[in-house]
Amino acid sequence: MGRIIKWLFYLAILAAIALVGYAYLGPFFGADFTPPSQEIRETIELDTR
């Protein structure tokens, strides 16, 4: 049982390292992480009574 937990721990560490590496190196390989941007305007009516 201890061996399984140890291997799952190692796998979780490797997955975290891979995720951080993909976040930093992804733009060099064509992954675009920027959200689509557009301007949004809404009128707000304040009730000042």
Biopython code that builds the backbone (N, CA, C, O; Angstrom):
import numpy as np
from Bio.PDB.StructureBuilder import StructureBuilder

atoms = [
    (1, "MET", "N", (0.823, -1.192, 0.000)),
    (1, "MET", "CA", (0.000, 0.000, 0.000)),
    (1, "MET", "C", (0.872, 1.262, 0.000)),
    (1, "MET", "O", (0.548, 2.261, -0.642)),
    (2, "GLY", "N", (1.969, 1.188, 0.727)),
    (2, "GLY", "CA", (2.870, 2.332, 0.783)),
    (2, "GLY", "C", (3.547, 2.603, -0.545)),
    (2, "GLY", "O", (3.834, 3.752, -0.878)),
    (3, "ARG", "N", (3.804, 1.547, -1.305)),
    (3, "ARG", "CA", (4.446, 1.733, -2.617)),
    (3, "ARG", "C", (3.509, 2.468, -3.564)),
    (3, "ARG", "O", (3.945, 3.324, -4.334)),
    (4, "ILE", "N", (2.224, 2.136, -3.508)),
    (4, "ILE", "CA", (1.250, 2.794, -4.397)),
    (4, "ILE", "C", (1.152, 4.276, -4.065)),
    (4, "ILE", "O", (1.136, 5.121, -4.960)),
    (5, "ILE", "N", (1.087, 4.585, -2.778)),
    (5, "ILE", "CA", (0.996, 5.996, -2.374)),
    (5, "ILE", "C", (2.259, 6.743, -2.777)),
    (5, "ILE", "O", (2.186, 7.892, -3.213)),
    (6, "LYS", "N", (3.412, 6.103, -2.635)),
    (6, "LYS", "CA", (4.669, 6.748, -3.023)),
    (6, "LYS", "C", (4.691, 7.021, -4.521)),
    (6, "LYS", "O", (5.099, 8.104, -4.940)),
    (7, "TRP", "N", (4.259, 6.057, -5.339)),
    (7, "TRP", "CA", (4.241, 6.258, -6.790)),
    (7, "TRP", "C", (3.206, 7.298, -7.196)),
    (7, "TRP", "O", (3.442, 8.065, -8.129)),
    (8, "LEU", "N", (2.060, 7.341, -6.512)),
    (8, "LEU", "CA", (1.068, 8.380, -6.803)),
    (8, "LEU", "C", (1.603, 9.761, -6.445)),
    (8, "LEU", "O", (1.327, 10.737, -7.142)),
    (9, "PHE", "N", (2.364, 9.844, -5.367)),
    (9, "PHE", "CA", (2.989, 11.104, -4.993)),
    (9, "PHE", "C", (3.996, 11.543, -6.055)),
    (9, "PHE", "O", (4.010, 12.708, -6.451)),
    (10, "TYR", "N", (4.833, 10.623, -6.514)),
    (10, "TYR", "CA", (5.785, 10.947, -7.576)),
    (10, "TYR", "C", (5.071, 11.361, -8.862)),
    (10, "TYR", "O", (5.502, 12.291, -9.545)),
    (11, "LEU", "N", (3.999, 10.680, -9.181)),
    (11, "LEU", "CA", (3.229, 11.016, -10.381)),
    (11, "LEU", "C", (2.598, 12.399, -10.266)),
    (11, "LEU", "O", (2.561, 13.148, -11.243)),
    (12, "ALA", "N", (2.101, 12.743, -9.080)),
    (12, "ALA", "CA", (1.519, 14.072, -8.874)),
    (12, "ALA", "C", (2.583, 15.158, -9.005)),
    (12, "ALA", "O", (2.314, 16.219, -9.567)),
    (13, "ILE", "N", (3.775, 14.910, -8.498)),
    (13, "ILE", "CA", (4.874, 15.884, -8.618)),
    (13, "ILE", "C", (5.256, 16.067, -10.087)),
    (13, "ILE", "O", (5.442, 17.194, -10.545)),
    (14, "LEU", "N", (5.371, 14.966, -10.821)),
    (14, "LEU", "CA", (5.700, 15.063, -12.249)),
    (14, "LEU", "C", (4.601, 15.771, -13.035)),
    (14, "LEU", "O", (4.896, 16.533, -13.956)),
    (15, "ALA", "N", (3.345, 15.531, -12.685)),
    (15, "ALA", "CA", (2.241, 16.212, -13.360)),
    (15, "ALA", "C", (2.277, 17.714, -13.086)),
    (15, "ALA", "O", (2.011, 18.509, -13.987)),
    (16, "ALA", "N", (2.598, 18.108, -11.868)),
    (16, "ALA", "CA", (2.693, 19.529, -11.539)),
    (16, "ALA", "C", (3.839, 20.188, -12.296)),
    (16, "ALA", "O", (3.695, 21.308, -12.786)),
    (17, "ILE", "N", (4.962, 19.512, -12.394)),
    (17, "ILE", "CA", (6.103, 20.048, -13.142)),
    (17, "ILE", "C", (5.752, 20.161, -14.624)),
    (17, "ILE", "O", (6.113, 21.142, -15.273)),
    (18, "ALA", "N", (5.052, 19.164, -15.162)),
    (18, "ALA", "CA", (4.654, 19.210, -16.567)),
    (18, "ALA", "C", (3.664, 20.347, -16.821)),
    (18, "ALA", "O", (3.736, 21.005, -17.859)),
    (19, "LEU", "N", (2.747, 20.584, -15.893)),
    (19, "LEU", "CA", (1.776, 21.668, -16.058)),
    (19, "LEU", "C", (2.456, 23.032, -16.040)),
    (19, "LEU", "O", (2.137, 23.899, -16.853)),
    (20, "VAL", "N", (3.386, 23.221, -15.122)),
    (20, "VAL", "CA", (4.121, 24.490, -15.062)),
    (20, "VAL", "C", (4.980, 24.656, -16.310)),
    (20, "VAL", "O", (5.063, 25.753, -16.862)),
    (21, "GLY", "N", (5.612, 23.590, -16.756)),
    (21, "GLY", "CA", (6.411, 23.663, -17.978)),
    (21, "GLY", "C", (5.576, 23.993, -19.192)),
    (21, "GLY", "O", (6.002, 24.764, -20.051)),
    (22, "TYR", "N", (4.388, 23.416, -19.272)),
    (22, "TYR", "CA", (3.503, 23.720, -20.401)),
    (22, "TYR", "C", (3.018, 25.166, -20.350)),
    (22, "TYR", "O", (2.875, 25.813, -21.387)),
    (23, "ALA", "N", (2.767, 25.667, -19.152)),
    (23, "ALA", "CA", (2.319, 27.052, -19.017)),
    (23, "ALA", "C", (3.407, 28.021, -19.470)),
    (23, "ALA", "O", (3.106, 29.041, -20.090)),
    (24, "TYR", "N", (4.665, 27.713, -19.166)),
    (24, "TYR", "CA", (5.753, 28.610, -19.550)),
    (24, "TYR", "C", (6.216, 28.394, -20.990)),
    (24, "TYR", "O", (6.550, 29.358, -21.677)),
    (25, "LEU", "N", (6.241, 27.164, -21.448)),
    (25, "LEU", "CA", (6.785, 26.872, -22.774)),
    (25, "LEU", "C", (5.715, 26.745, -23.853)),
    (25, "LEU", "O", (6.050, 26.673, -25.035)),
    (26, "GLY", "N", (4.455, 26.716, -23.484)),
    (26, "GLY", "CA", (3.369, 26.565, -24.446)),
    (26, "GLY", "C", (3.346, 27.629, -25.531)),
    (26, "GLY", "O", (3.175, 27.284, -26.700)),
    (27, "PRO", "N", (3.511, 28.915, -25.200)),
    (27, "PRO", "CA", (3.504, 29.936, -26.252)),
    (27, "PRO", "C", (4.604, 29.765, -27.299)),
    (27, "PRO", "O", (4.435, 30.199, -28.439)),
    (28, "PHE", "N", (5.718, 29.145, -26.940)),
    (28, "PHE", "CA", (6.778, 28.907, -27.914)),
    (28, "PHE", "C", (6.391, 27.823, -28.923)),
    (28, "PHE", "O", (6.930, 27.772, -30.029)),
    (29, "PHE", "N", (5.452, 26.957, -28.531)),
    (29, "PHE", "CA", (5.027, 25.863, -29.403)),
    (29, "PHE", "C", (3.671, 26.111, -30.042)),
    (29, "PHE", "O", (3.088, 25.196, -30.623)),
    (30, "GLY", "N", (3.157, 27.336, -29.944)),
    (30, "GLY", "CA", (1.929, 27.695, -30.637)),
    (30, "GLY", "C", (0.669, 27.689, -29.790)),
    (30, "GLY", "O", (-0.412, 27.931, -30.327)),
    (31, "ALA", "N", (0.753, 27.429, -28.508)),
    (31, "ALA", "CA", (-0.422, 27.471, -27.643)),
    (31, "ALA", "C", (-0.663, 28.914, -27.213)),
    (31, "ALA", "O", (0.246, 29.575, -26.711)),
    (32, "ASP", "N", (-1.868, 29.395, -27.405)),
    (32, "ASP", "CA", (-2.208, 30.770, -27.062)),
    (32, "ASP", "C", (-3.154, 30.746, -25.868)),
    (32, "ASP", "O", (-4.271, 30.239, -25.968)),
    (33, "PHE", "N", (-2.711, 31.291, -24.745)),
    (33, "PHE", "CA", (-3.495, 31.241, -23.517)),
    (33, "PHE", "C", (-4.259, 32.535, -23.241)),
    (33, "PHE", "O", (-4.935, 32.632, -22.217)),
    (34, "THR", "N", (-4.170, 33.522, -24.118)),
    (34, "THR", "CA", (-4.847, 34.787, -23.867)),
    (34, "THR", "C", (-6.342, 34.643, -24.153)),
    (34, "THR", "O", (-6.731, 34.041, -25.153)),
    (35, "PRO", "N", (-7.168, 35.192, -23.278)),
    (35, "PRO", "CA", (-8.606, 35.116, -23.519)),
    (35, "PRO", "C", (-9.015, 36.088, -24.620)),
    (35, "PRO", "O", (-8.344, 37.101, -24.818)),
    (36, "PRO", "N", (-10.091, 35.808, -25.335)),
    (36, "PRO", "CA", (-10.566, 36.765, -26.338)),
    (36, "PRO", "C", (-11.035, 38.040, -25.645)),
    (36, "PRO", "O", (-11.799, 37.995, -24.682)),
    (37, "SER", "N", (-10.568, 39.162, -26.147)),
    (37, "SER", "CA", (-10.912, 40.429, -25.492)),
    (37, "SER", "C", (-11.820, 41.250, -26.392)),
    (37, "SER", "O", (-11.655, 41.301, -27.610)),
    (38, "GLN", "N", (-12.776, 41.885, -25.748)),
    (38, "GLN", "CA", (-13.666, 42.813, -26.444)),
    (38, "GLN", "C", (-14.156, 43.837, -25.424)),
    (38, "GLN", "O", (-14.233, 43.561, -24.227)),
    (39, "GLU", "N", (-14.480, 45.006, -25.921)),
    (39, "GLU", "CA", (-14.944, 46.066, -25.055)),
    (39, "GLU", "C", (-16.434, 45.888, -24.784)),
    (39, "GLU", "O", (-17.223, 45.653, -25.700)),
    (40, "ILE", "N", (-16.801, 46.004, -23.521)),
    (40, "ILE", "CA", (-18.205, 45.881, -23.124)),
    (40, "ILE", "C", (-18.617, 47.169, -22.441)),
    (40, "ILE", "O", (-17.976, 47.605, -21.485)),
    (41, "ARG", "N", (-19.689, 47.780, -22.932)),
    (41, "ARG", "CA", (-20.213, 48.998, -22.327)),
    (41, "ARG", "C", (-21.665, 48.768, -21.945)),
    (41, "ARG", "O", (-22.474, 48.322, -22.758)),
    (42, "GLU", "N", (-21.977, 49.074, -20.714)),
    (42, "GLU", "CA", (-23.344, 48.969, -20.222)),
    (42, "GLU", "C", (-23.683, 50.252, -19.478)),
    (42, "GLU", "O", (-22.866, 50.785, -18.727)),
    (43, "THR", "N", (-24.892, 50.736, -19.696)),
    (43, "THR", "CA", (-25.329, 51.907, -18.956)),
    (43, "THR", "C", (-25.878, 51.457, -17.617)),
    (43, "THR", "O", (-26.564, 50.441, -17.508)),
    (44, "ILE", "N", (-25.560, 52.238, -16.611)),
    (44, "ILE", "CA", (-26.007, 51.960, -15.241)),
    (44, "ILE", "C", (-26.796, 53.142, -14.755)),
    (44, "ILE", "O", (-26.318, 54.276, -14.759)),
    (45, "GLU", "N", (-28.023, 52.865, -14.333)),
    (45, "GLU", "CA", (-28.857, 53.932, -13.790)),
    (45, "GLU", "C", (-28.860, 53.804, -12.265)),
    (45, "GLU", "O", (-29.242, 52.775, -11.707)),
    (46, "LEU", "N", (-28.419, 54.890, -11.608)),
    (46, "LEU", "CA", (-28.377, 54.895, -10.147)),
    (46, "LEU", "C", (-29.652, 55.528, -9.614)),
    (46, "LEU", "O", (-30.066, 56.592, -10.075)),
    (47, "ASP", "N", (-30.263, 54.878, -8.654)),
    (47, "ASP", "CA", (-31.466, 55.417, -8.022)),
    (47, "ASP", "C", (-31.022, 56.276, -6.856)),
    (47, "ASP", "O", (-30.670, 55.751, -5.800)),
    (48, "THR", "N", (-31.035, 57.613, -7.033)),
    (48, "THR", "CA", (-30.532, 58.534, -6.003)),
    (48, "THR", "C", (-31.681, 59.260, -5.343)),
    (48, "THR", "O", (-31.798, 60.478, -5.481)),
    (49, "ARG", "N", (-32.495, 58.575, -4.659)),
    (49, "ARG", "CA", (-33.612, 59.210, -3.918)),
    (49, "ARG", "C", (-33.332, 59.275, -2.466)),
    (49, "ARG", "O", (-34.156, 59.774, -1.700)),
]
sb = StructureBuilder()
sb.init_structure("model")
sb.init_model(0)
sb.init_chain("A")
sb.init_seg("    ")
for serial, (resi, resn, name, xyz) in enumerate(atoms, 1):
    if name == "N":
        sb.init_residue(resn, " ", resi, " ")
    sb.init_atom(name, np.array(xyz, "f"), 0.0, 1.0, " ", f" {name:<3s}", serial, name[0])
structure = sb.get_structure()
